[in-house]
């Protein structure tokens, strides 16, 4: 069985150098702390620590072997979404990253698949960047931030991107960033512990109740970190739609139909929640992920799947089969 990790991030020193050369105002700065970690700074974001595996491909291969992972799906680090930046500059950075990720996939066939990033603050431009990433560079989907400049993903202005993703049947990994209520979450690392799953939940609810999933049924939206709070609160979503007119403002059908189309990665950090997720959504809608190389990911993901899920067929689907099916080349460009 080929184990496919569908949720990883990359930002090599070559990528950083390319951005610095082409768009110096948006260049990430990497400062080495020690042999294993650095500090990444970009605009108002400071990631400390920034693990070596993010920029060192040989370290990444060693970690993949230790973690029993055969293939990684590479996505940009969320710090480089740059939705708040000038759209033209952000588009250049997105193109540079898409080209670099595609080059890594070509250089290491059978080890890497790639996801694109796009300047979502300018949807027509983002649609063109995404289509080029799929058709020209052979990337397999889109890595998407949970909000665009503080706006939710049901904004009709984003439709040009959804139209491309729907036409190509793309996999879209929804990842939290720029979390809501950040001022209240400063203590105890709550920006990540609570803020990240909350962001994913708001993004998913917007896609459901905004009718995005209903109108663009060929997009395979995948929610990071086990789906945030969505699997646990799906019944509340449906109940609200039944009793409140606000929840029916843009969604024609039952929200259960849209919720049933959502995919989830496997990052739950405990066997009980993982078993609940499998029981709630089914093994066919879960993809193995680790959030490599960040410390809020997991370094023992395969063992966690094996310990929590006794059914061999379900384990195989999560660890390999689902990603192999959902991340195949788009039919229009295969």
N, C-alpha and C positions, 0 to 999 in steps of 0.2 A: 504494500500500500504506500502510495506517495502522499506524505503529509504536507498539506498546503496551509500556510499561515496567511490568512486573508487580511490581516490588520498589522502592518508594520510601517515604519517611517524611515526616510533617508534624507540626509543633507551632507553630501561629501564636500571635502575641501575644494575639489574642482568645481563643484556647483557654486560654492561660496565665491570662489575667485571669478567665475563667469558673471555672476550677478554684480560683483564689485566693479568689474570692468565695464559692463553695459549699463547698469543702473546704480551708480555709487550711492545715491541717496537712500536706497532700499537695501544696501548690502548688509547681510548678517555679519556679525563679528564673533569669531570663535577664539576664546582665550583658554589655553591649556591650564588646568589645575594640577594634574598629576598624570600618571600613565593611563589611567582609566577614565578620567572625566575632564570636561571642559566647562566653560560658561558660554552660553549662546546669547547674544544681544541683538535685537532687531527692533527698530523703532522704540516703542515703550515697553517691550517684552524682554524679560531677563530669565532665561531658563538655567537654573542652577540646582543640580548638576545636569550637564548635557553629556550623555554617555558616549564613550568612544565608538561603540558599535554604530552610532548614527552616521559617522563620517569615515570609518575605517572598514573597507569591504572585507579585508582578510579577517579582521576580528569578527565581523558579521558571520562569515562562513564558519569560523570556529564555534561561535555561539549556536548557530543553526545545528551543527553536529552534536553539540552537548545537549541541545533541547529536542533532538530527534526530529527536526524540521527539514524537509527536503526542498521545498519551494516557498519563497516569500513573495507576497504581493506588496510591491513597493509603492508608497505614497509619500508626498511631500510632508514635512513636519508642519503641523497646524499653524505654527508661528509665521509661516510664509504664505498663508492665504492672502494677506495684504488687501483685504476688502476695503480697508479705510484709506488706502493710498490712492493717488492719481490712477485712473483706470488704464491709461496708456502705459505708464511705468509698470503697473501690476501685471498687465498683459505680457510685457517683455519678460518679466521675471517668471511668469507662468510658462511661457514658451521655452525659456532656458531650462527650467526644471523638467518639463515634459520631454524635451530632447535628451537631457542627461539621463533620465530614468529609462527612456527607450534604449539609449546606448548601453546602459547596464544590462538590460534584458537581452540585447543582441550579443553582448560580450559573454554573457553567462546563460546561454539557452538551457532550459530545463531547471534552472535554479531561481529565476526571477520572472514575475509578471509585473506589469506596471499599471498604475492609475494616474490619470491626468489631474491637474489643477487648472482652474480657470478664473479670470477676473470677474467674479459674479456681480460686482457693483455696476457693470456695464453688460447687461444680458446679451445684446446682439453680438458684442465683441467676444463675450465668453462662449457663446454658441459656436462662433467661428473657430476659436481656439480649441474647443472640445472636439469639433468635427475633424480638425487637422490632426489632433493628437491620436484619434482613432484611425483615421484613414491613412495618414502619412507615417505616423510613428508606431502604429500597431499597439497602442495602449488599450487596456481592456475595460475601462470605465472611468468614473469621475470620483475624486475625493472632494467632498463638499463640507464646508463649515455650516454649523447649526443655525447661524443667523448671518444676515448680510447688513453690515453697518447698523446692527441693532434691530433690523427688520426681519420679520418671520418669512419662512420659505413658501408661504401661500401668496406672496405678492404677485399679482398678475404680470408685473413687469418681467418676471423671471421666465415667462412662458417660452421665449425663444430657446432657452437652454433645455427646458423639458421637452420641447418638440424634437430637438436633435436626439436627446437621450431616449425618447420613446421610439422614434423611427429606427434607431440602431439597437434597441432593446438592451440598454446599458445597465450594468451594475453600478450603483452609486453608494459609496460608503459615506454615511452622515457622521461627522465627527464634531464634538463640542469645541467651541472656542469663544473667547470674549464673553464669559458667562454672565448671566443676569444676576442682579443683586450682589455684585462683587463687593460692594462696601460692607455688606452684612456678613460676608463670608471670608473676611481677611484672616480671622483667627483659626488656628488648628489645621491649616491646609484645607479648610472647607471649600475653597474655590474649586478644588478637584474632588474631594470626597463627596460633596453634595452638589456643587455647581455643575460639574461635568454631566452627571446623570440627569440633573434637572434640565440642562440645556438640550440634551438629546430628547427628553420627553416633550419639551415645548416644540422642538423641530418636528417630531413625529406627529404631534397633535395638529400642528399647522398643516402638514401634508395631508392628514386625514380629513379634518373638518374644513379645510380650504378647498377640498375637492381635487387636489393635485393628483393623488393616486387614482381617483375615480376617472379623471379625464385623460390620464397618461398611463394606462394599465400595463404597458410593456416595460416600464422602468422597474428595475429591481433595487428598491431602496433598502439598504442594510444599516441597521442602527448599531452604533458602537457600544461597547461595555454592557453587553447583555440586553440592550434596549432601554437603558435607563430605568425609569419607573413604569414604562408602558406595559410590560407583561402583567405586572401586578395590578394596574389600574385600568385595564382594558374594559372590564365590566362597568366601571364608573363612566368611561367615555360613552359606552352604549346607552347606559341609563340616562345620562345627561341629554343625549340626542333625542331620546324618547319623550322627555318631560320638559325640555326647554327649547323655545323657538330659536334662541340665539345659536344653538349648536346645529340647527338645520338651515342656517342662512345661506350656505354655499354648497352644502353636501346633499345631493339628491337621495342617495341610497343609504342603507344602514351602515354606520361606521364599522361594524364588524367585518363587512366585505373588504374595506380598505385595510383594516388592521391585519386581516388574514393574508394580505399580500406582502407585509413587512417581513424582512429578514433581520436576523440578529447575529452578532458575533457571540462567542462563547465566554467572554471575559466576565466572570462573576465572583471569582476569588474564593468560592466555597462550594462544596458538593451539593448542599441542600438547594440553594438558588439555581444551580445548573440543572438539577433534576426537575425542579419546578418549571424552569424555562422549557425543557424538553417536553414535559407533560402538558404545558399550556399551549405551545405553538407547534410542536412536532419537530422531530430531528431533521426533517427535510428543509426546514427554514432556519437552520443554525449553521454558521460557518466557524470553523476553528480560527481563533485570533489570539495574539499575545500582546499587542501594542508595543512590540519591540521597537527601540531598545529602552523605553522609559521605565522608571522605577515603579510606576503605578500599573505597569503591565505584569505579566507573569513569565517566569523562567521555567516553569514546570507544567506548561499547559497540556502536553500530551498525557502526562501522568494524571493530571486533574480530570481529564476526559475519561481515562481508563478507570479511575477510582469511582467516578460518579455515575457512569452509564454502563450497566452490565451487558446490554444488548449489543452483540458484535456488529450487526447491520447498522444500528444507529450510530455507533462509534465511527464506523467506516464512512458513513455519510457526512458526519460532522468534520472529521479529520481530513477528508479527501474528496469524496464524491460530489458534494454540493458545490464546493469551490470550483472543481474541474468542470462542472456543468455550467455554472452561472458566470464564470470568467472565461469561457471560450470566446474566440474571436467573434465579433459581431457578424451575423450572416451576410450583411451587405458589403463587408470588407474582408471576409475570410479568404 
